Amino acid sequence: MVDLDRLQRAYDVARGDLIAAVTPDGHWHGELSSSPTATATAVCALSLVQRHSAQGPGGFTDAESDAWGRLIFAGLRWLADRQNADGGWGDTDCSPSNLATTILVRAAFSLTAVPAGHANLLDRARAYVQQAGGTSTLKKRLGRSSLWSVSVMTCSALAGQIAWNDIPSLPFEWTAAPRSWRRALGRAGYEYATATQVALGLVRFAHRRPLNPLTNLLRRFARQPALDTLEQLEPGGRTFEAIPLASLAVMSLAALNQVHHPLVRRGIDLLLTTARPDGSWPVTANLAVRNTAQALDALAAGGEHISQLDCLAWLLAAQQRDPRSSAEVAPGGWGWSESEHALPNSLDTAGVSLALAHWIDNDAEADTDRLREAARCGLEWLLAKQNDDGGWPLLARGEGRCPFDRSTTDATARAIEALVAWRRLWTASDTDEVATLPFPTVVAAPDARVETAAAGELLARISAALTGGLSYLAAQQQPDGRWLANSLGNPHQPREAGALCGTARALAAYQALGLEKSQAAQRGLAWLVGRQNRDGGWGGRGDAVQPRRKRELVSSVEETAAACEALMSAGDNVAADEVLHAGLNWLVDATIDGRHREPSPLGLTFGHLWYYERLYPVAAAVLALGSYLSRARRAETHPKIALHSGA
């Protein structure tokens, strides 16, 4: 059983922390972990720009070069202090070592020729790389020709640590083709990283020409056009929101003696503005939009009056309305931050759309027209992104030829939740008639009948999209009942799989559709029940099937909260209830002890890139504990509680 008094106490603690994190502007900024991956690539970029700018005519001042030098030294000191006991580096300061990051850090020290400052640091790093299998293992783990594996190997080649012929070539000649051709060739999924991919391809071509004479000739002629069109191929500067991608583009162009290319200047500006006082860099500046949407979702689950918060205008202003978007869909999506450079994506667009639905549920009179119109644009964006297989990709609609246009469980499930929420709001609950919708940018309705017809067409498209999304989820369920996520994984689990978060997200979609009793949902719940750790939680370093040593059985707040939220849909399943209560008790204890302030590295499984965000576990605890309390209040017919700043 769960002690509701203790659960309320834990909820008040987590809720107080979440409310206290609101910025003066009324939203949640959060704090991303510093990243050895981002720091190493930033150091490499600044080092190569500094080296090559000194070899040619002006453009950069001595003062600028001195500033870069200070950042380089600070970054190397930060990296030296965070080497793991096995000699490698992980993607965060609490992540296990991995081959890619360790190779990047070695390259940073080699390119700068700065003494490590710690005895045997580079010898231990070299031993780790050799023991881990070196370049051949890296290619196997990340994919031989994947953008990230080529990126890591290019850094190593620029540092003189591997030969250029070990690196697969990246084609860049397609940048001169029309966008429709690029989509037909399957390049659309890479467009957000065009600058990085083209720069990597150019520097590889400069050091190792293709053996095929026709390919060699084509790339010789395409080299200058590719350099000339880089700026136009990066609408809104999408690459320059992600620090590793920007750094890779900068270092490659610098190595080509293109230090005065406009992209180099823009990349340097990004590195200067995102460097932290301790010498490190995060993978991106912030996840403010994602954090704000998650915070609103969590507070709404607990029955809070979120309309008392002053973040709606900020959230609506963060919607991407730039028609120059690289995707051939109407503007209307949201990125992970409020920056104009943040790439609109399915997860954040669905998350914000769901938060806006909560807002209307909370206060139907709150700027209704503007809110509904923003939501309509967001859902139109989502509908246009759906792939032919019924699922949603993270970034770009496509045929699954790259990780960014491939449908994923987590993006699909989140899109389903948002579409269901707005279909309910746009449908009269008692008559099932279509509600009136604002369509100022779609039709100029001469009368209400035309407007209602347009609304009906949108609802029909939503229904068809939901059917396709459900089919995709059914096809993605694994034989043992789980689903795999791509946006959140666990570096401590076998193959770093994101099964816990993927299964919890899929079950939320089934619940939104009213299918929590379906065979697929029950199989997913059974898998989740069977994966509970011995300490009562989920995830972390624990694994019920392959138990580790007792000292490593430490669950994570994020994954435990996700599992508990999913199990609340189990209904009258006695076994699931017992597991849920054990999980909630673990979460209550962890929150009261303050462990909800200790984030876990949960990252992008498709690129094996890991990060943590300090607000993730706080919002996750508020969501799970608040959901359970809200259900208890409804059962006891308790009224809503008012939202205020105190705990």
C-alpha positions as CSV (number, residue, x, y, z in Angstrom):
1,M,0.0,0.0,0.0
2,V,0.9,3.6,-0.4
3,D,0.9,6.1,2.5
4,L,-1.0,9.0,0.9
5,D,0.3,11.5,3.6
6,R,3.9,10.7,2.7
7,L,3.1,10.7,-1.0
8,Q,1.5,14.2,-0.6
9,R,4.6,15.3,1.3
10,A,6.9,14.0,-1.5
11,Y,4.7,15.7,-4.1
12,D,4.9,19.0,-2.2
13,V,8.7,18.7,-2.2
14,A,9.0,18.0,-5.9
15,R,6.3,20.5,-6.8
16,G,8.0,23.2,-4.8
17,D,11.3,22.6,-6.5
18,L,9.6,22.7,-9.9
19,I,7.8,26.0,-9.2
20,A,11.0,27.5,-7.8
21,A,12.8,26.8,-11.1
22,V,10.5,29.1,-13.1
23,T,12.5,31.9,-14.6
24,P,11.5,35.6,-14.2
25,D,10.2,35.4,-17.8
26,G,7.7,32.8,-16.6
27,H,9.1,29.6,-18.2
28,W,11.5,26.8,-17.3
29,H,15.0,27.1,-18.6
30,G,16.6,24.1,-16.9
31,E,20.3,23.2,-16.9
32,L,21.8,20.7,-19.3
33,S,24.8,18.7,-18.3
34,S,28.2,19.7,-19.4
35,S,29.4,17.4,-22.0
36,P,32.9,16.0,-22.6
37,T,31.8,15.3,-26.2
38,A,30.8,18.9,-26.8
39,T,33.8,20.2,-24.9
40,A,36.3,18.1,-26.9
41,T,34.8,19.1,-30.3
42,A,34.7,22.8,-29.2
43,V,38.4,22.7,-28.2
44,C,39.3,21.0,-31.5
45,A,37.4,23.7,-33.5
46,L,38.9,26.6,-31.7
47,S,42.4,25.1,-31.9
48,L,42.2,24.6,-35.7
49,V,40.7,28.1,-36.3
50,Q,43.5,29.6,-34.2
51,R,46.1,27.6,-36.1
52,H,44.9,28.4,-39.6
53,S,43.9,32.0,-38.9
54,A,47.6,32.7,-38.1
55,Q,48.7,31.4,-41.5
56,G,46.6,33.8,-43.6
57,P,45.5,37.4,-44.0
58,G,43.5,39.1,-41.2
59,G,39.9,38.8,-40.2
60,F,40.5,37.8,-36.6
61,T,42.4,40.0,-34.1
62,D,45.1,39.0,-31.6
63,A,42.6,39.7,-28.8
64,E,40.2,37.1,-30.3
65,S,42.9,34.6,-30.7
66,D,43.9,35.1,-27.0
67,A,40.3,34.6,-26.0
68,W,40.2,31.4,-27.9
69,G,43.4,30.3,-26.2
70,R,41.9,30.8,-22.7
71,L,38.8,28.8,-23.7
72,I,41.0,26.0,-25.0
73,F,43.1,25.8,-21.8
74,A,40.0,25.9,-19.6
75,G,38.3,23.2,-21.7
76,L,41.3,20.9,-21.5
77,R,41.6,21.4,-17.7
78,W,37.9,20.5,-17.4
79,L,38.4,17.4,-19.5
80,A,41.5,16.3,-17.6
81,D,39.6,16.4,-14.3
82,R,36.9,14.1,-15.6
83,Q,38.7,11.1,-16.9
84,N,37.1,7.9,-15.6
85,A,39.1,5.3,-13.7
86,D,39.3,3.0,-16.8
87,G,41.0,5.8,-18.7
88,G,38.1,6.8,-20.9
89,W,35.5,9.5,-20.9
90,G,31.7,9.3,-21.0
91,D,29.2,11.8,-22.5
92,T,28.6,13.3,-19.0
93,D,30.4,13.5,-15.8
94,C,28.5,10.5,-14.5
95,S,28.4,8.4,-17.6
96,P,30.4,5.2,-18.3
97,S,33.3,5.6,-20.7
98,N,32.6,5.2,-24.4
99,L,34.9,4.8,-27.4
100,A,33.6,7.8,-29.4
101,T,34.0,10.4,-26.6
102,T,37.4,9.1,-25.6
103,I,38.7,9.3,-29.2
104,L,37.4,12.9,-29.4
105,V,39.1,13.9,-26.1
106,R,42.4,12.4,-27.3
107,A,42.1,14.4,-30.5
108,A,41.6,17.6,-28.5
109,F,44.8,17.1,-26.5
110,S,46.7,16.1,-29.6
111,L,45.6,19.0,-31.7
112,T,46.4,21.6,-29.0
113,A,49.7,20.0,-28.0
114,V,48.9,21.2,-24.4
115,P,50.3,19.0,-21.6
116,A,47.6,16.9,-20.0
117,G,48.3,18.1,-16.5
118,H,47.6,14.6,-15.1
119,A,50.1,11.8,-15.0
120,N,49.6,9.1,-17.6
121,L,46.3,10.7,-18.8
122,L,47.0,10.2,-22.5
123,D,48.6,6.8,-22.0
124,R,45.5,5.6,-20.0
125,A,43.3,7.0,-22.7
126,R,45.2,5.3,-25.5
127,A,45.0,2.0,-23.6
128,Y,41.3,2.4,-23.2
129,V,40.8,3.0,-26.9
130,Q,42.9,-0.1,-27.8
131,Q,41.1,-2.3,-25.3
132,A,37.8,-1.1,-26.6
133,G,38.7,-2.1,-30.2
134,G,39.6,1.2,-31.8
135,T,38.2,2.4,-35.1
136,S,36.8,-1.0,-36.2
137,T,34.6,-1.2,-33.1
138,L,33.5,2.4,-33.5
139,K,32.3,1.7,-37.0
140,K,30.4,-1.4,-35.8
141,R,28.8,0.4,-32.9
142,L,27.8,3.6,-34.7
143,G,27.5,2.4,-38.3
144,R,30.4,2.5,-40.7
145,S,29.1,5.5,-42.7
146,S,26.9,7.2,-40.1
147,L,27.4,10.9,-39.7
148,W,28.6,10.5,-36.1
149,S,31.1,7.8,-36.7
150,V,32.6,9.8,-39.6
151,S,32.7,12.9,-37.4
152,V,34.7,11.1,-34.7
153,M,37.1,9.6,-37.1
154,T,37.6,12.9,-38.9
155,C,38.6,14.5,-35.6
156,S,41.1,11.7,-35.0
157,A,42.5,12.1,-38.6
158,L,42.9,15.8,-38.2
159,A,44.9,15.1,-35.0
160,G,47.1,12.6,-36.9
161,Q,45.9,9.6,-35.0
162,I,44.3,7.6,-37.8
163,A,44.8,7.5,-41.6
164,W,42.3,9.3,-43.9
165,N,41.7,6.2,-45.9
166,D,40.1,4.6,-42.8
167,I,37.3,7.2,-43.0
168,P,34.3,6.5,-45.3
169,S,33.7,9.4,-47.7
170,L,30.6,11.6,-47.2
171,P,29.1,12.8,-50.5
172,F,28.6,16.5,-50.8
173,E,27.9,17.0,-54.4
174,W,24.1,16.5,-53.8
175,T,24.0,20.0,-52.2
176,A,23.8,21.6,-55.7
177,A,20.7,19.6,-56.5
178,P,17.1,21.0,-56.0
179,R,15.5,20.1,-52.8
180,S,12.9,17.8,-54.5
181,W,15.9,15.8,-55.9
182,R,17.5,15.6,-52.5
183,R,14.3,14.2,-51.0
184,A,14.1,11.6,-53.8
185,L,17.7,10.7,-53.1
186,G,16.9,10.2,-49.4
187,R,18.9,13.2,-48.2
188,A,16.1,15.2,-46.6
189,G,16.7,13.6,-43.2
190,Y,20.2,15.1,-43.1
191,E,19.3,18.6,-44.1
192,Y,19.4,20.0,-40.6
193,A,23.1,18.9,-40.4
194,T,24.0,19.9,-44.0
195,A,26.8,22.2,-43.0
196,T,28.4,19.5,-40.9
197,Q,28.0,16.8,-43.4
198,V,29.3,18.9,-46.3
199,A,32.2,20.2,-44.3
200,L,33.2,16.7,-43.3
201,G,32.8,15.5,-46.9
202,L,35.0,18.3,-48.2
203,V,37.9,17.8,-45.8
204,R,37.8,14.0,-46.4
205,F,37.9,14.7,-50.2
206,A,40.9,17.1,-49.7
207,H,42.9,14.4,-48.0
208,R,41.8,11.3,-49.8
209,R,40.3,11.4,-53.4
210,P,37.9,8.8,-54.6
211,L,39.3,5.9,-56.7
212,N,36.4,6.2,-59.1
213,P,37.5,8.9,-61.7
214,L,33.9,10.0,-62.4
215,T,33.2,10.5,-58.7
216,N,36.5,12.3,-58.3
217,L,35.7,14.6,-61.3
218,L,32.1,15.3,-60.0
219,R,33.4,16.3,-56.6
220,R,36.1,18.5,-57.9
221,F,33.5,20.5,-59.8
222,A,31.1,20.4,-56.8
223,R,33.6,21.6,-54.2
224,Q,33.3,25.3,-54.7
225,P,29.5,25.3,-55.3
226,A,29.2,23.3,-52.1
227,L,31.1,26.0,-50.2
228,D,29.1,28.8,-51.8
229,T,25.8,27.2,-51.0
230,L,26.4,26.1,-47.4
231,E,24.8,29.2,-46.0
232,Q,21.7,28.9,-48.1
233,L,21.4,25.2,-47.2
234,E,21.1,26.0,-43.5
235,P,17.8,27.8,-43.1
236,G,17.8,29.6,-39.8
237,G,21.2,28.2,-38.9
238,R,19.9,24.9,-37.7
239,T,23.3,23.3,-37.3
240,F,24.4,26.1,-35.0
241,E,22.1,25.2,-32.1
242,A,24.0,21.9,-31.5
243,I,27.5,22.6,-30.3
244,P,29.1,19.3,-31.5
245,L,27.6,19.7,-35.0
246,A,28.7,23.4,-35.2
247,S,32.2,22.5,-33.9
248,L,32.7,19.8,-36.5
249,A,31.7,22.1,-39.3
250,V,34.0,24.8,-38.0
251,M,37.0,22.5,-37.6
252,S,36.6,21.0,-41.0
253,L,36.3,24.3,-42.8
254,A,39.3,25.6,-40.8
255,A,41.3,22.6,-41.9
256,L,40.5,23.5,-45.5
257,N,41.9,27.1,-44.9
258,Q,38.3,28.4,-45.0
259,V,38.6,30.2,-41.7
260,H,36.9,33.3,-43.0
261,H,33.8,31.4,-44.3
262,P,30.6,32.9,-42.8
263,L,29.8,29.6,-41.1
264,V,33.1,29.7,-39.3
265,R,32.4,33.1,-37.8
266,R,28.9,32.0,-36.8
267,G,30.2,28.8,-35.2
268,I,32.8,30.7,-33.2
269,D,30.1,33.1,-32.0
270,L,28.1,30.1,-30.8
271,L,31.1,28.6,-28.9
272,L,31.9,32.0,-27.3
273,T,28.3,32.5,-26.1
274,T,27.8,28.9,-24.8
275,A,31.1,28.3,-23.0
276,R,30.6,27.8,-19.3
277,P,32.7,29.4,-16.6
278,D,34.3,26.1,-15.6
279,G,35.6,25.6,-19.2
280,S,33.0,23.1,-20.4
281,W,30.2,23.2,-23.1
282,P,26.8,21.5,-23.1
283,V,25.5,19.7,-26.2
284,T,23.1,22.6,-26.8
285,A,22.3,25.8,-25.1
286,N,19.1,24.7,-23.4
287,L,15.9,22.7,-23.7
288,A,13.7,25.5,-22.5
289,V,10.6,24.7,-24.6
290,R,10.8,21.0,-23.8
291,N,11.2,21.7,-20.1
292,T,8.3,24.2,-20.0
293,A,6.0,21.7,-21.8
294,Q,7.0,18.9,-19.5
295,A,6.5,21.1,-16.4
296,L,3.0,22.1,-17.5
297,D,2.2,18.5,-18.3
298,A,3.4,17.4,-14.8
299,L,1.5,20.1,-12.9
300,A,-1.7,19.6,-14.9
301,A,-1.5,15.9,-14.0
302,G,-1.7,16.8,-10.4
303,G,-4.7,19.0,-10.9
304,E,-2.9,22.3,-10.5
305,H,-4.2,25.5,-11.9
306,I,-1.5,26.0,-14.5
307,S,-3.3,29.0,-16.1
308,Q,-2.1,31.0,-13.1
309,L,1.4,30.7,-14.5
310,D,2.7,33.4,-16.8
311,C,4.3,31.3,-19.5
312,L,1.6,31.0,-22.2
313,A,2.7,34.0,-24.3
314,W,6.3,32.8,-24.1
315,L,5.4,29.3,-25.2
316,L,3.3,30.6,-28.1
317,A,6.1,33.0,-29.2
318,A,8.5,30.0,-29.4
319,Q,6.5,28.4,-32.2
320,Q,8.5,28.3,-35.4
321,R,6.7,30.4,-38.0
322,D,9.6,30.9,-40.4
323,P,8.6,29.7,-43.8
324,R,12.3,29.0,-44.7
325,S,12.1,25.8,-42.6
326,S,14.2,23.0,-44.2
327,A,11.2,20.7,-44.1
328,E,8.7,21.0,-46.9
329,V,5.8,21.5,-44.6
330,A,3.9,24.6,-43.4
331,P,5.5,26.3,-40.4
332,G,4.0,25.7,-37.0
333,G,6.3,23.2,-35.1
334,W,8.3,23.8,-31.9
335,G,11.9,23.1,-31.3
336,W,13.5,22.2,-28.0
337,S,14.3,25.8,-27.2
338,E,13.0,29.2,-27.9
339,S,15.9,30.0,-30.2
340,E,15.1,30.8,-33.9
341,H,17.8,28.1,-34.7
342,A,16.1,25.3,-32.8
343,L,14.9,22.7,-35.2
344,P,11.2,21.9,-35.1
345,N,10.7,18.3,-34.2
346,S,7.9,15.9,-33.5
347,L,8.5,15.3,-29.8
348,D,8.5,19.0,-28.8
349,T,5.7,19.9,-31.2
350,A,3.5,17.2,-29.7
351,G,4.6,18.0,-26.2
352,V,3.7,21.7,-26.5
353,S,0.4,20.9,-28.2
354,L,-0.5,18.6,-25.3
355,A,0.5,21.3,-22.8
356,L,-1.8,23.8,-24.7
357,A,-4.6,21.2,-24.4
358,H,-4.0,21.1,-20.7
359,W,-4.2,24.9,-20.6
360,I,-7.6,24.9,-22.2
361,D,-8.8,22.2,-19.8
362,N,-7.6,24.4,-17.0
363,D,-9.0,27.7,-18.2
364,A,-11.2,27.6,-21.3
365,E,-11.3,31.5,-21.4
366,A,-7.5,32.0,-21.6
367,D,-6.7,33.7,-24.9
368,T,-8.7,30.9,-26.6
369,D,-8.5,32.0,-30.2
370,R,-4.7,32.5,-30.3
371,L,-4.1,29.3,-28.3
372,R,-6.4,27.2,-30.5
373,E,-4.9,28.7,-33.7
374,A,-1.3,27.9,-32.5
375,A,-2.4,24.4,-31.6
376,R,-4.0,23.9,-35.0
377,C,-0.8,25.0,-36.8
378,G,1.2,22.6,-34.6
379,L,-1.1,19.7,-35.4
380,E,-1.0,20.5,-39.1
381,W,2.8,20.4,-38.8
382,L,2.6,17.0,-37.1
383,L,0.1,15.6,-39.6
384,A,2.4,16.6,-42.5
385,K,5.4,14.9,-40.8
386,Q,3.8,11.5,-40.5
387,N,5.7,8.8,-42.5
388,D,4.1,6.4,-44.8
389,D,4.5,3.6,-42.3
390,G,2.1,5.4,-39.9
391,G,4.8,6.5,-37.5
392,W,6.4,9.9,-36.8
393,P,10.1,10.6,-37.2
394,L,12.0,12.8,-34.8
395,L,13.0,15.5,-37.4
396,A,12.2,14.9,-41.0
397,R,9.6,13.0,-43.0
398,G,11.3,10.3,-45.1
399,E,11.9,6.7,-45.9
400,G,14.0,5.7,-42.9
401,R,17.3,6.1,-44.6
402,C,18.8,8.0,-41.6
403,P,18.0,8.1,-37.9
404,F,16.3,11.5,-38.2
405,D,13.7,10.6,-40.8
406,R,13.0,7.1,-39.4
407,S,9.8,6.7,-37.5
408,T,10.2,6.1,-33.7
409,T,8.1,4.8,-31.0
410,D,8.5,7.8,-28.6
411,A,7.7,10.4,-31.3
412,T,4.7,8.4,-32.6
413,A,3.3,7.8,-29.1
414,R,3.6,11.5,-28.1
415,A,2.0,12.6,-31.4
416,I,-0.9,10.3,-30.7
417,E,-1.4,11.8,-27.2
418,A,-1.5,15.3,-28.6
419,L,-3.9,14.5,-31.5
420,V,-6.3,12.6,-29.2
421,A,-6.3,15.5,-26.7
422,W,-7.2,18.1,-29.4
423,R,-9.7,15.8,-31.1
424,R,-11.5,15.7,-27.8
425,L,-11.4,19.4,-27.4
426,W,-12.6,20.0,-30.9
427,T,-15.5,17.6,-30.7
428,A,-18.6,18.4,-28.7
429,S,-18.6,15.7,-26.0
430,D,-22.3,15.1,-25.9
431,T,-23.3,15.4,-29.6
432,D,-20.1,14.4,-31.3
433,E,-20.5,17.5,-33.5
434,V,-17.5,19.4,-34.8
435,A,-16.7,22.5,-32.8
436,T,-15.9,25.8,-34.6
437,L,-12.2,26.2,-35.2
438,P,-10.2,29.3,-36.2
439,F,-8.7,28.9,-39.7
440,P,-7.3,32.4,-40.5
441,T,-4.4,31.0,-42.4
442,V,-6.2,28.2,-44.2
443,V,-9.5,29.6,-45.6
444,A,-11.3,32.9,-45.6
445,A,-14.6,31.4,-44.6
446,P,-17.6,33.4,-45.9
447,D,-19.9,31.6,-43.4
448,A,-19.7,29.2,-40.5
449,R,-20.6,26.2,-42.7
450,V,-17.3,26.5,-44.7
451,E,-15.3,26.9,-41.5
452,T,-17.0,23.9,-39.9
453,A,-16.3,21.9,-43.1
454,A,-12.6,22.8,-42.8
455,A,-12.7,21.7,-39.2
456,G,-14.3,18.4,-40.1
457,E,-11.7,17.8,-42.7
458,L,-8.9,18.3,-40.1
459,L,-10.6,15.9,-37.7
460,A,-10.9,13.3,-40.4
461,R,-7.2,13.7,-41.1
462,I,-6.5,13.3,-37.4
463,S,-8.6,10.1,-37.2
464,A,-6.7,8.7,-40.2
465,A,-3.4,9.6,-38.6
466,L,-4.3,8.0,-35.4
467,T,-5.2,4.8,-37.2
468,G,-1.8,4.8,-38.9
469,G,0.0,5.6,-35.7
470,L,-1.6,2.8,-33.8
471,S,-0.7,0.3,-36.6
472,Y,2.9,1.5,-36.4
473,L,3.0,1.0,-32.7
474,A,1.5,-2.5,-33.0
475,A,4.2,-3.4,-35.6
476,Q,7.0,-2.1,-33.4
477,Q,6.1,-4.0,-30.3
478,Q,8.8,-6.6,-29.6
479,P,8.0,-10.3,-29.0
480,D,8.5,-9.9,-25.2
481,G,6.0,-7.0,-25.1
482,R,8.3,-4.0,-24.9
483,W,8.8,-1.0,-27.2
484,L,12.1,0.7,-27.8
485,A,12.6,4.5,-27.6
486,N,15.0,6.5,-29.6
487,S,15.0,9.8,-27.7
488,L,15.7,8.4,-24.2
489,G,17.9,5.4,-23.5
490,N,19.9,4.0,-20.7
491,P,23.7,3.6,-21.1
492,H,23.8,1.0,-18.3
493,Q,21.3,-1.4,-20.0
494,P,22.2,-4.1,-22.6
495,R,22.8,-2.4,-26.0
496,E,21.9,0.9,-24.2
497,A,18.3,0.2,-25.0
498,G,15.5,2.7,-24.2
499,A,12.9,0.0,-23.6
500,L,11.6,1.4,-20.3
501,C,10.9,4.8,-21.6
502,G,9.7,3.5,-24.9
503,T,7.2,1.0,-23.3
504,A,5.9,3.7,-20.9
505,R,5.4,6.1,-23.8
506,A,3.6,3.6,-25.9
507,L,1.3,2.6,-23.1
508,A,0.4,6.3,-22.6
509,A,-0.7,6.4,-26.2
510,Y,-2.8,3.2,-25.8
511,Q,-4.4,4.8,-22.7
512,A,-5.1,8.0,-24.6
513,L,-6.9,6.0,-27.3
514,G,-8.9,4.1,-24.7
515,L,-7.1,0.8,-25.5
516,E,-5.4,0.1,-22.2
517,K,-7.2,-3.2,-22.0
518,S,-6.0,-4.3,-25.5
519,Q,-3.8,-7.4,-25.8
520,A,-0.8,-5.2,-26.9
521,A,-1.1,-2.9,-23.9
522,Q,-1.5,-5.8,-21.5
523,R,1.7,-7.4,-22.9
524,G,3.5,-4.1,-22.5
525,L,2.3,-3.9,-18.9
526,A,3.4,-7.4,-18.2
527,W,6.9,-6.7,-19.5
528,L,7.1,-3.5,-17.4
529,V,6.0,-5.4,-14.3
530,G,8.7,-8.0,-14.9
531,R,11.4,-5.4,-15.2
532,Q,11.1,-3.9,-11.7
533,N,14.4,-3.7,-9.9
534,R,14.9,-5.3,-6.5
535,D,14.9,-1.9,-4.8
536,G,11.4,-1.2,-6.1
537,G,12.3,1.2,-8.9
538,W,13.1,0.9,-12.5
539,G,16.1,1.6,-14.8
540,G,19.3,3.1,-13.6
541,R,21.9,0.4,-13.1
542,G,19.4,-2.2,-12.1
543,D,18.1,-5.1,-14.2
544,A,15.8,-7.7,-12.8
545,V,16.7,-10.2,-15.5
546,Q,20.5,-9.7,-15.4
547,P,21.1,-8.6,-11.8
548,R,24.3,-6.7,-11.1
549,R,26.2,-6.5,-7.8
550,K,24.0,-5.1,-5.0
551,R,25.8,-1.8,-4.8
552,E,24.9,-1.1,-8.4
553,L,21.2,-1.7,-8.0
554,V,20.3,1.9,-8.1
555,S,17.1,2.8,-10.0
556,S,16.5,6.2,-11.6
557,V,13.8,8.7,-10.8
558,E,13.1,9.4,-14.4
559,E,12.5,5.8,-15.4
560,T,10.7,4.8,-12.2
561,A,8.3,7.8,-12.6
562,A,7.6,6.8,-16.2
563,A,6.9,3.2,-15.2
564,C,4.6,4.2,-12.4
565,E,2.7,6.6,-14.7
566,A,2.2,3.7,-17.2
567,L,1.1,1.2,-14.5
568,M,-1.7,3.5,-13.4
569,S,-3.6,2.5,-16.5
570,A,-3.6,-1.1,-15.5
571,G,-7.0,-0.9,-13.9
572,D,-8.0,-3.8,-11.7
573,N,-4.8,-5.8,-12.3
574,V,-3.8,-6.9,-8.8
575,A,-0.3,-7.8,-9.7
576,A,0.3,-4.5,-11.4
577,D,-1.1,-2.7,-8.4
578,E,1.3,-4.3,-6.1
579,V,4.2,-3.4,-8.4
580,L,2.9,0.1,-8.8
581,H,2.7,0.6,-5.0
582,A,6.3,-0.6,-4.6
583,G,7.4,1.8,-7.3
584,L,5.6,4.7,-5.8
585,N,7.0,4.0,-2.4
586,W,10.5,4.0,-3.9
587,L,9.7,7.3,-5.6
588,V,8.3,8.8,-2.4
589,D,11.4,7.8,-0.5
590,A,13.7,9.1,-3.2
591,T,11.9,12.4,-3.4
592,I,11.9,13.0,0.3
593,D,15.6,12.1,0.4
594,G,16.2,14.7,-2.3
595,R,17.3,12.1,-5.0
596,H,14.9,13.7,-7.5
597,R,17.5,16.5,-7.7
598,E,20.1,13.9,-9.0
599,P,19.5,13.5,-12.8
600,S,20.5,10.4,-14.7
601,P,22.2,10.3,-18.1
602,L,19.3,9.5,-20.6
603,G,20.3,10.3,-24.1
604,L,19.8,9.8,-27.8
605,T,20.0,6.0,-28.4
606,F,20.2,6.4,-32.2
607,G,23.5,8.3,-31.9
608,H,24.6,6.8,-28.6
609,L,24.9,10.4,-27.3
610,W,24.0,10.9,-23.6
611,Y,23.1,13.9,-21.5
612,Y,21.2,14.7,-18.4
613,E,18.9,17.7,-17.7
614,R,18.4,18.7,-14.0
615,L,14.7,19.4,-14.4
616,Y,13.9,16.0,-15.9
617,P,13.7,14.0,-12.7
618,V,11.9,16.9,-10.9
619,A,9.2,17.1,-13.5
620,A,9.0,13.3,-13.7
621,A,8.5,13.0,-10.0
622,V,5.8,15.7,-10.0
623,L,4.0,13.9,-12.9
624,A,3.9,10.5,-11.4
625,L,3.1,11.5,-7.8
626,G,0.6,14.1,-8.9
627,S,-1.2,11.7,-11.2
628,Y,-1.6,9.2,-8.4
629,L,-2.8,12.0,-6.0
630,S,-5.2,13.3,-8.6
631,R,-6.7,9.9,-9.1
632,A,-7.1,9.5,-5.3
633,R,-8.7,12.9,-5.1
634,R,-11.2,12.1,-7.8
635,A,-12.0,8.9,-6.0
636,E,-12.7,10.8,-2.9
637,T,-14.3,13.8,-4.8
638,H,-11.7,16.2,-3.4
639,P,-11.6,19.6,-5.2
640,K,-8.6,20.9,-7.1
641,I,-5.8,22.6,-5.2
642,A,-4.6,26.1,-6.0
643,L,-1.2,26.7,-7.5
644,H,1.1,29.0,-5.6
645,S,4.9,29.5,-5.3
646,G,5.4,27.9,-2.0
647,A,5.7,24.3,-1.3
